[in-house]
Amino acid sequence: MKLVVSVIEARNIPAMDLNGFSDPYVRLQLGRQRSRTKVVKKTLNPNWGEEFSFKVDDLNEELLVSVLDEDKYFNDDFVGHLKLPVSMVFDAHNKSLGTAWYSLHPRNKKSKNKDCGEILLNIYFSQNNSFMDLPSNGDHASSLRKHADTTVKDDSRSLSGSSKSPSPVRQEDNLSSKEEKSYAQKTLAGRIAQMFNRNSDSAPISFSGSTDLMEIPELSTADISDDKSDDPSSFGSFEEAMKALESIDQGSEIPSSLPGGVLLDQLYVIAPAELNFLLFSPDSSFPTSLVEVQGSTDPQFGPWKFDNDGESLKRVYSYIRAPTKLIKAVKATEEQTYIRAEGKTFAVLAAVSTPDVIYGSTFKTEVLYCITPGPELPSGEQSSHLVISWRMNFLQSTMMKSMIENGARQGLKESFEHFSTLLAQTIKPVDSKDIGLNKEQILGSLQAETQSDWKLALQYFANFTLASTVFMTIYVMVHIWLAAPSTIQGLEFVGLDLPDSIGEFIVCGVLVLQGERLLQLISRFMQARARKEIFEFDAMEEPPSVLDVEVFDFDGPFDEATSLGHAEVNFVRSNISDLADVWIPLQGKLAQPCQSKLHLRIFLDNTRGGNVVKEYISKMEKEVGKKINVRSPQTNSAFQKLFGLPPEEFLINDFTCHLKRKMPLQGRLFLSARIIGFHANLFGHRTKFFFLWEDIEDIKVFPPTLASMGSPIIVITLRIGRGMDARHGAKTQDEEGRLKFHFQSFVSFNVAHRTIMALWKARSLSPEQKVQIAEEESEAKGLQIEESGTFLGVEDVSMSEVYSAVFSVPTSSFMELFSGGELDHKAMEKAGCLNYSCSPWESERADVYERQIYFRFDKHVSRYRGEVTSTQQKSRLSDKNGWLIEEVMTLHGVPLGDYFNLHLRYQIEDLPSRAKGCQVRVYFGIAWLKSTKHHRRIAKNILSSLEDRLKVILGVVEKEYTAR
């Protein structure tokens, strides 16, 4: 049953815009069904003349009619609304309320505009596609034929097939008379049955109609054939379309993921063809369920049609997206095109356009669905690998590109979270445990290979040595058979036949050597087949980069082992799935002539769960002495794609710097657990390379020069013969073949240098080398302290004097400000430092003391109320006439707080001219840990706040001393 609503016109609509007019449109809602009219511009008496129909499942529902004023840049303004119960239309004469004016009501009683105007509507129940117009004493079979004819014609226009819902008549047959009385007031079928019982005194109507029902397939077939003849691009079913598409020789490869990022990457326990049917078939209920979950309305799925002379398969899908806090509900049109459909591989590109949003005509959002076969599960079931990626396709240039991309990224992320959740509820995702092989499975697979011995023997013995030996053996045997026995001569006797010439002696020697080589080949093959061993290594502490394998010939404890060949397995450049069964060629003087290969099965198993990355980064934080943030999955995915790395590689940090070759080249230096890489893009010319931490032999720092633009230079020297793939980025190569890379002009050189050294020491140095470097660094740091008297790395920061004053307070009394006593707490609280606490001074070395400080900012100091952790060190001045206090402050919970550290230096000296007086100088500097364009604004803001706080704190000291 369908409810038809004709929206004709409205009058006396209140003006909602500043020009004295409105841009009204009508929104209709019945249950979850929504529709809207067109917008009539600049009028208070709009005329629409549009008709809408809604499917009615419950007579207790209400029809909501809302009139709104369209606003181009903000949310639409509410004008008025009205609610009409569906049951009122059903109980009306002829199931129609006729054409009537209805008053619009405000949203609530407190609204200022009480008069919201009137709207002219025509509301009635449609007599098509229902049994309500069946006469009580007429030919029900003819009416049934009309209903079936209408239904088949409607359903034959698309691929969705005929409706699977049971007819109201059959529902009526299954109800008893008692059930009809109790159910009549609640459901549509009950009200229909109640109507039939009123019109007839006999029992409830039942239909056999066998003769007439048999005619329905003939009518539907004719209608379908007529529709097909009208549209030559249509086809019978979705399966037929896939078969037709597979028959086309496209010759295209599986497209790679789009550059915007990967939205979903998951394995599912389902065949690829079935997953393709679930996502894109018109007969699937998944798209409809997804629309409801995402909050979209009015979905309209067009039929799949062949385009471009049958070379591509397309369909158009439109819907109204749910409104958000920033964007109102808008209509979106999605054009889906099959790029690839060959057997078990499918790729669909969806181009989504939203022209009604701001700048909507300048871009399209493209989403790529790739379905490929997954690994076979131990249970024997098939699996599918679904990868969904996206990108923005800008049709016109716009200054809002970055904002549009960020908004689209956030919207897609939320939409595909619903998508993945619903898909996981529909089909089972593959657990990593289901596809990972354990130790017992590996052993079982190795023991189950006895049938392949003949194939391996054929590959191993198919060489010149065996062929020549067999030929010579057959040749000699034929010669013995044809030749007559020779007479005994010389030192010969019966049973011993010696060579009679030099030629015969050489031939005998060759036969003996050939036989020995053949026996060695057989022996090695048997030994190799007998030795199937499994080695386990705990590589969780350090992610493995390279596996070195060397094969030796060892005949016993008293024999020297001889290297037969060696090989290197690079985990960074190899895919883990490819290493599960791989033949690796051996390198070496003995292995290369024979083209020897080693059969390996390598498995990497994560035994620590998902905390591996956080644990490794936490360990690096202790080495670097600085917090390292875990990068997002999108950043890691872009990093992996940039350098072609496996999916388990994760980015630790990156720095802007210059690569020095003939000319400096600005780019970014990327540091991960296993590699160090550089990337630059200068006017479209890309420079990209990386090498392993294990390839580095030495790292040195050279002082700034004029050529390095006043920046220290980090020189990385690789081992001999290593990193040849990155030699285009090296500045020099020494006589022995070592590559040297020069990096300079870091925004924060100290942080970059500490991070590089920490990662290098963790990856490539032996324990003895680590101890040696640590001792050298501690000695160098001790010398710097003794010579310059600076602590906490303050020497790395440019300090400037921000405060200087003379106080009539002795130095000893002034130092109470740093004692942790009552004066210290009172001064800090006066300066807006809440929850102030400090640790006692502890001796670090001779005449050097250190303490820790914690406090929170008052809201008058910082509206973010951030936290501060500080480390202070105090020591005597060189002439023993005062104190030097150095402080390093770290801000938490404030914007960009992790981008910098604050360095302060208090110099308090006695005044020779005064018995009771001292001079205080305060120096200030900022150590930038990350690059930001807000350097000046941050420094200016911090300096202004610091000067005010210093005046308050030092003023408290002078006032307290005077009060004594």
C-alpha positions, 0 to 999 in steps of 0.5 A: 500500500502506498500513500501519495502526497501531492505538494501543490503550493504554500502561502504567507510564508514568513520571510527568513532572509534579509532581502525580505523573501525566503527560498522555501522547499518541503521535506516529507518523512514517513518512518525512515523514508524521506523526500524533498521538493525543489527549492523555489527562490525568493518568494513567500507564496511558492508553487511546487506542484510535485507528487511523492509516494511512500510505502506504508507498513504501519498505520500508526505512523505519522507523516511529517511535512516540514517547510524549510528555507534554504541557506547556501552557506549555513544550515537551513532555517526552519519555517514550519511543520505539521504532522498527519496520522496515516490512520486518519487518511485510511479512515477517510472517505475513499481513503483520501483527504482531498485537496486542502489547506493545512496550517504550519506550526512552529517548532515549539511554543516559545518560537517568536513566529507563531504564524508560519503560513499555510500549505496546500496538500492532496493526500490519499492512498493509491489504489495501485499495487494493493487489494483494497479496490477488490470488489466484495462480489466481483471477479477477484481473479481479474484484479489479481491479474492486474496486480501481478501485471503491475508488479512484474512491469515495475520490477522488470525495469531493474536488476533487483528482481521481483519482490520477495515479500508475501502478498497481503492475501496470503497473510490474510489466509494464514490468520484465524478469525481471533487473530484478525480481531486482535491484530486488526488495529495494529497492522496494515494487513489486519485493517485490510482483513477487517475491511473485507469482513465488513463488506461480506457476511461470509467467511474471510475471502480466500483465493485459489486463482490457479488458472489465472496465476498460471498466466502471470509468467507469460505476462512478465516474460513478455514485459521483460522482453519488451524492456530488453528490446527497448534498451540494448545495453541491458542484460538478464542478471548480474552473473551474466554481466560478469561473465560478459565482462570476463570474456572481454580481453582487457589486458589490464593489471590490478590497479594499485591503491590510490594515493589518498590512503587506504580506508580498509585492508582486510581478509574475509572468509568468502570467495572473491566472486561471492564478495563481489556479488555481496557488495555490488549486485542489485540483488544484494541487501548489503548496500541498502543496509549500509545506507541505513547504518550511515544515516543516508536516505532516498537511495536510488540504484540504477541498473548496471549497463555496458558503456563504450561499445560494451567495454565497460560496465557502469551504474549510477547510484544516488542518495542523500547524505546525512547532515553533519555539524558543518554540512547540511544534508546534500545529494550525492551521486556515485558512478561505479565502473568496473575496471577489472573483472576476471575470474577471481579478481575484481576492481571497481572505481566509484567517483562520488560528486556532491555539487550542492556543497561549497566548491562541490563542482571543483572536485570528485572523490574517487574510491577504489575497491579491489577484491583479490584472492586471499591465502587458502585457509587451513580449513580449506575455505576460500578467502578474499582480500579487500582493499579500499583506497581513495583520492581527491580528483580536483577538476579545477584549481582552488585555494581550499584544496587542503581544507577540502581534502581534510574534510573528505578524509574525515568523512570517508573515515567515519563512513568506512568505519560503518562499512567495515563494521557492517561487513564484519557482521555479515561475513567473518573476517580472517584472523591472523591466527588462521593463516599463520603456520605454527611450528608443528605445521611447518614440521608437518609440511617438511615431512610431507614432501617425500613425493617430490624427491624424484623431481628435485633429483631430476633438477639436481642431476640434470647437468653436464657432469652426469651426462658426460659420465653416463655417456663415457660409461656406455661408450666403454661398455660397448667397447668392451663388448665389441673388442676381443680380449688382449694378450697378457704382456708386461706386468699384467696377469690374469684378472689385471689389465693395465693401460698399454699406452699414455692415451689409455692411461689418461682415459682411465684417469678421466673415468676415475675422476668422473666417477668420484664427482658423481659419487660426491653429487649423490652423497651431497644430495642424500645428505641435503635431503636428510637434513631438514632442520628448523632454527628459531631466532628471537628477533622481537627486541630488534626488527630483523633487517637481513638474514645472512646464510652461509653453507659449509662443507664439513667432513669431521672434527679434524677437517677444515670447514670449506665455504660452499657459498653464501646468501643474504635475505633482505627482509626490507626489500622482500615480502614476508609471504614470498619468503614462506617458500623461496629458493635463494641462489648462493654466491661464491666461487664454488657455488656460482659455477654450479648455480647452487640454490638454497631452499628456505622457508622463513616465517616471521611471527609476532609473539608480543601482540600490538605493543611492539611498536610502542615498546620499541619507541619507548626504548628509543625515547630513553636513548634519545632523551625526547618523547617520540610520538607514534605515527598514524596508520595513514602516515605509516602507509604513505611512508611505506609506499614512498620507499616500497617497504613492507607493511610492518615497517613503521616511521619513528621520526623525520626531519627537514634537512639538505642533502649535500652533493654538488649543490644542496638539495632540500628534502626530508630525512626519514628514520625508521627501525630498520632504514634511513631514507631521504626524499626530495621533490624539486620541480617535479624531479624526485630524489629518493633512496634509503639504506639499512642501519647495518650498512653504516660503518661510521657517523661523524659530525663536522663543525659549521662552515660557510658552505654548510650555511652555518649548520653542523654537518652529519657525515654517514659512511657506509661499509665497503660495497654496501648501499649501492642502490643509494649511490646517486645520493652520496657526495663522495666514494673513497678508494675502497668503495665506501659511500659517504652521505652529507646531511646539513641544515637541520631545523633542530640539529641536536634532536636529529643527531641524537635520534640518528645516533641512538638508532644506529647504536641500537641496530648496528653496533656490537656491545663493545662498540656501544660501551666505547662510544658511551665512554667517549661521549661521557668524557667529552661531556665532562670536558665541556662541563669543566671548561664552560660550566654549562649543564643540561645541554643549555649550550646548544641553545642561543640565550639572550638576556631578558631581565636584569635588576639590582636588589637590596637583598643579600645573595644568601637571602635571595637563594631562598627562592630556590630552596624549596621552602616557604618563600619558594612556594609563596612566590610561585603561587603568586605568579600563578603556579598551582600545585607547586612541588619540588624535590630536594637538591641532590648532589650530581658532582662536586659543587653541582646540585639538581632538583625536579619541579612540577606545577600547573598554570593558573587560568589567568596565566594560560587558558589551557591550564597546562602542566610544567615539568622542570629540571634545575641545576645550581652551581657556584660561579667561577669566582665564588661570588654568586650562584648560577641556576640553569633550568630546562622546562617542558610544557604539557597539555598546551598547543604545540607544547611538544615542539620546543623546550624552554631554557632559563639561566639565573645568574645571581652575583654579590655587589662589591659596592653594597654589603647587602645587595645582589645583581640578578640577570636572567637569560632565556632561550628556546630549543626547537624540537620540531619545525613550525611556521609559528616560531615568532608568535610562540617566542613572542608570547612566551617571552611576554608571559615570562617577563611578567612572571619574573617581575612578580616572583622577584618582587615577592622576594624583595618584599618579604626581605623588607618585611623582616 
